[in-house]
């Protein structure tokens, strides 16, 4: 009786392009968040329109990054590490930005 041979293939999978872009957008949105917090602290809460525009821009980046991260899961034979990191980070930042925006309105 012949032995059954197992064939293993260790290929190096490339990361998804959308996942990498999603992670970069999460980093940019996070940096804008910390920048806005520092500017608000320096200006004693009187940042006004400039910090609001920065917040809306960062919210848009996180929404787009979240969508991009979710779409990147459809790529075949790729590593999904950056897709997971970007999707989760953008989702968390999106919730933070929306909550901050709603607190500012009320």
C-alpha positions in Angstrom: 0.0 0.0 0.0 1.4 3.4 -1.0 1.9 6.1 1.5 -0.3 9.1 1.1 1.8 12.2 0.5 0.7 15.5 1.7 1.6 18.6 -0.3 2.1 21.8 1.6 2.5 25.1 -0.1 3.8 28.1 1.8 3.2 31.0 -0.5 3.7 34.5 0.6 0.4 36.2 0.3 0.4 39.9 -0.5 -1.8 42.3 1.6 -4.9 43.7 0.0 -4.6 47.1 -1.5 -7.8 48.3 0.0 -6.8 47.1 3.5 -3.5 49.0 3.4 -5.3 52.2 2.2 -8.0 51.7 4.9 -5.3 51.5 7.5 -3.6 54.6 6.2 -6.9 56.5 6.3 -7.5 55.3 9.9 -4.1 56.6 10.8 -4.8 60.0 9.2 -8.2 60.3 10.9 -6.6 59.4 14.2 -3.9 62.0 13.8 -6.5 64.6 12.9 -8.4 63.6 16.1 -5.4 64.2 18.3 -4.4 67.3 16.4 -7.9 68.7 16.9 -7.9 67.8 20.5 -4.5 69.6 21.0 -5.7 72.7 19.0 -8.9 72.8 21.1 -6.8 72.6 24.3 -4.5 75.4 23.1 -7.4 77.6 22.0 -9.3 77.0 25.2 -12.2 75.5 23.3 -12.6 78.4 20.9 -11.5 76.6 17.7 -14.8 77.2 16.0 -15.2 76.6 12.3 -11.6 75.4 11.7 -11.8 72.5 14.1 -15.3 71.7 12.9 -14.1 71.5 9.3 -11.2 69.3 10.5 -13.6 67.0 12.3 -15.9 66.7 9.3 -12.9 65.9 7.1 -11.7 63.2 9.5 -15.2 61.8 9.7 -15.3 61.5 5.9 -11.9 59.8 5.9 -13.0 57.3 8.5 -16.3 56.5 6.7 -14.4 56.0 3.4 -11.7 54.0 5.0 -14.4 51.7 6.7 -16.1 51.1 3.3 -12.8 50.5 1.6 -11.7 48.1 4.3 -14.9 46.1 4.0 -14.7 45.9 0.2 -11.1 44.6 0.5 -12.3 41.4 2.1 -13.6 40.3 -1.4 -10.1 39.9 -2.9 -8.9 36.4 -3.4 -5.7 34.8 -2.2 -4.6 37.8 -0.1 -3.6 38.4 3.5 -6.4 40.3 5.4 -4.4 41.7 8.3 -4.5 45.3 7.2 -8.2 44.9 6.1 -9.1 43.9 9.7 -7.0 46.6 11.3 -8.3 49.3 9.0 -12.0 48.3 9.2 -12.0 48.1 13.0 -10.0 51.3 13.5 -12.1 53.3 11.1 -15.3 51.9 12.6 -14.2 53.0 16.1 -13.0 56.4 14.9 -16.3 56.9 13.0 -18.3 56.2 16.1 -16.1 58.6 18.1 -16.4 61.4 15.5 -20.2 61.0 15.2 -20.6 61.0 19.0 -18.4 64.1 19.3 -20.4 65.8 16.5 -23.7 65.0 18.2 -22.4 66.3 21.6 -21.4 69.5 19.9 -24.9 70.0 18.4 -26.7 69.5 21.6 
